[in-house]
Structures are given as structure tokens and as C-alpha cells.
Amino acid sequence: MINKALRTLYFYNAIFVLAGSLFGPLYAVYIEKIGGNVFIISVSWALFLISSTLFTYVISKFGDTVREKEYLLMAGFLLRGVVWILYIFVGNLWFLMVLQVLLGLGEALGSPSFDSLVAKHLDKGRFVEEYADMKIIFNLSAGLAAIIGGALVAKFGFPTLFIIMAVLALICFFGILFKPRKLL
């Protein structure tokens, strides 16, 4: 049985993975609906990855000085949730590109801090098992989300999907916020 801290981290991050994965397989369809083409899809995705990489480098230079890493994690949850809501209002491709950069910042805040919190709470001698548990939970969450996301968009459209994603991000934000600091 995994320890309480890892259970908490896995639980909230599984919800967050579910939120992001609701949209992941549908990204290209969304971009085409707002007037993009194959090249714009590639450029906007590359912009997210490059900005995430650059911001991760910046975070790597000061992230270890932050005493409570869960605040970086929460900032990542919150910023990505805000970006997902803002996807509703994308009226041109330039705004999309700005949102992709902000999404990269959210990723840079959230992912390394999550990984550092997990590493802090791994049980000695069970590293592979506990990382495998994490991957199993996240892959199942993402797989389920791919199906649910498609059904939601087909029935209600992208705005509803983005609202649900943002609400799930807020659940993760507040779930971590209200956990005792000593647990994380």
C-alpha cells in the first residue's frame, strides 16, 4: 500500500491528468475549428513545448529555494485551468499562441514540483513499484479521459469541455491547498 502523501499526490494529479487528457486527442480538431491548419497545429504545439522547456529551465534555477513545493504545484494547476477557460475566447491564432506560452509556464510550474514531491515521499526499496503505480493510475486516467472528452465535445461542444477541465483543475488546486502542509 502506498503511503498517505503519495496517495494524495497521485489522487489529485490523476484528476488533473484526466482534465488535460479530455482535450489532448481533440487539440487538432479544435485548432481547425478556430481557423487553423496543419501547420498552425504544429507551430502552436511546438510553441507550448518550447515555452515549457524554457520556463522549466528558469524554474530549475530557483525551484529548490521554494520551501513548500506544493505551492508551485498549485500554481501550475491554477494557471493551466485559467488557460483552459481562456480557450473558450480564442478569436484569433495570435491569442492561441499566447495561451500556448502560458500553458507552457503552467506546465513548468506544475510538473517539476509534482515530481519533486513524489520523489520526497517514495518509500526506500519501492521506487520502481511506486513510480509504476503512478504511471498505471495516470495512463488509465488519460485513457478514460480520451473517451469522455470525445463524447463531451460531440454532445456539448468545446466550451463545455473547457469549463469541465478548469473545474477539475480547481478541484486539484483546492485539494492540495487544504491538505495539511506536513502531509506533503
URMOHU-V974628 format. One record per residue. N is the residue number from 0. RES is the residue in three letters. SS is DSSP state (helix for helix, strand for strand, loop for the rest). OMEGA is omega in whole degrees, 0 to 359 (* if undefined). Layout:
N:RES:SS:OMEGA + N:RES:SS:OMEGA
This chain:
0:MET:loop:180 + 1:ILE:loop:183 + 2:ASN:loop:187 + 3:LYS:helix:180 + 4:ALA:helix:179 + 5:LEU:helix:177 + 6:ARG:helix:180 + 7:THR:helix:180 + 8:LEU:helix:180 + 9:TYR:helix:182 + 10:PHE:helix:183 + 11:TYR:helix:178 + 12:ASN:helix:175 + 13:ALA:helix:176 + 14:ILE:helix:181 + 15:PHE:helix:176 + 16:VAL:helix:177 + 17:LEU:helix:181 + 18:ALA:helix:182 + 19:GLY:helix:182 + 20:SER:helix:173 + 21:LEU:helix:186 + 22:PHE:helix:188 + 23:GLY:helix:182 + 24:PRO:loop:184 + 25:LEU:loop:186 + 26:TYR:helix:182 + 27:ALA:helix:178 + 28:VAL:helix:179 + 29:TYR:helix:182 + 30:ILE:helix:178 + 31:GLU:helix:179 + 32:LYS:helix:180 + 33:ILE:loop:173 + 34:GLY:loop:180 + 35:GLY:loop:177 + 36:ASN:loop:183 + 37:VAL:helix:180 + 38:PHE:helix:179 + 39:ILE:helix:177 + 40:ILE:helix:180 + 41:SER:helix:182 + 42:VAL:helix:182 + 43:SER:helix:178 + 44:TRP:helix:178 + 45:ALA:helix:179 + 46:LEU:helix:175 + 47:PHE:helix:183 + 48:LEU:helix:180 + 49:ILE:helix:180 + 50:SER:helix:177 + 51:SER:helix:179 + 52:THR:helix:180 + 53:LEU:helix:179 + 54:PHE:helix:177 + 55:THR:helix:177 + 56:TYR:helix:179 + 57:VAL:helix:180 + 58:ILE:helix:181 + 59:SER:helix:182 + 60:LYS:helix:180 + 61:PHE:helix:185 + 62:GLY:helix:180 + 63:ASP:helix:177 + 64:THR:helix:177 + 65:VAL:loop:187 + 66:ARG:loop:181 + 67:GLU:loop:185 + 68:LYS:loop:181 + 69:GLU:helix:176 + 70:TYR:helix:173 + 71:LEU:helix:178 + 72:LEU:helix:180 + 73:MET:helix:177 + 74:ALA:helix:177 + 75:GLY:helix:177 + 76:PHE:helix:185 + 77:LEU:helix:182 + 78:LEU:helix:179 + 79:ARG:helix:176 + 80:GLY:helix:177 + 81:VAL:helix:179 + 82:VAL:helix:181 + 83:TRP:helix:176 + 84:ILE:helix:182 + 85:LEU:helix:175 + 86:TYR:helix:179 + 87:ILE:helix:188 + 88:PHE:helix:180 + 89:VAL:loop:180 + 90:GLY:loop:178 + 91:ASN:loop:186 + 92:LEU:helix:177 + 93:TRP:helix:177 + 94:PHE:helix:176 + 95:LEU:helix:182 + 96:MET:helix:177 + 97:VAL:helix:179 + 98:LEU:helix:178 + 99:GLN:helix:177 + 100:VAL:helix:178 + 101:LEU:helix:176 + 102:LEU:helix:176 + 103:GLY:helix:176 + 104:LEU:helix:178 + 105:GLY:helix:177 + 106:GLU:helix:181 + 107:ALA:helix:177 + 108:LEU:helix:189 + 109:GLY:helix:188 + 110:SER:helix:179 + 111:PRO:helix:180 + 112:SER:helix:176 + 113:PHE:helix:181 + 114:ASP:helix:180 + 115:SER:helix:177 + 116:LEU:helix:177 + 117:VAL:helix:181 + 118:ALA:helix:181 + 119:LYS:helix:187 + 120:HIS:helix:178 + 121:LEU:loop:178 + 122:ASP:loop:181 + 123:LYS:loop:179 + 124:GLY:loop:181 + 125:ARG:loop:186 + 126:PHE:helix:182 + 127:VAL:helix:180 + 128:GLU:helix:184 + 129:GLU:helix:173 + 130:TYR:helix:178 + 131:ALA:helix:176 + 132:ASP:helix:180 + 133:MET:helix:181 + 134:LYS:helix:179 + 135:ILE:helix:180 + 136:ILE:helix:184 + 137:PHE:helix:179 + 138:ASN:helix:176 + 139:LEU:helix:178 + 140:SER:helix:181 + 141:ALA:helix:179 + 142:GLY:helix:177 + 143:LEU:helix:181 + 144:ALA:helix:180 + 145:ALA:helix:179 + 146:ILE:helix:182 + 147:ILE:helix:180 + 148:GLY:helix:178 + 149:GLY:helix:179 + 150:ALA:helix:180 + 151:LEU:helix:181 + 152:VAL:helix:179 + 153:ALA:helix:184 + 154:LYS:helix:190 + 155:PHE:helix:181 + 156:GLY:loop:183 + 157:PHE:helix:181 + 158:PRO:helix:178 + 159:THR:helix:178 + 160:LEU:helix:182 + 161:PHE:helix:177 + 162:ILE:helix:178 + 163:ILE:helix:179 + 164:MET:helix:181 + 165:ALA:helix:178 + 166:VAL:helix:178 + 167:LEU:helix:176 + 168:ALA:helix:178 + 169:LEU:helix:176 + 170:ILE:helix:178 + 171:CYS:helix:179 + 172:PHE:helix:183 + 173:PHE:helix:177 + 174:GLY:helix:178 + 175:ILE:helix:180 + 176:LEU:helix:186 + 177:PHE:loop:173 + 178:LYS:loop:176 + 179:PRO:loop:182 + 180:ARG:helix:182 + 181:LYS:helix:178 + 182:LEU:helix:183 + 183:LEU:loop:*
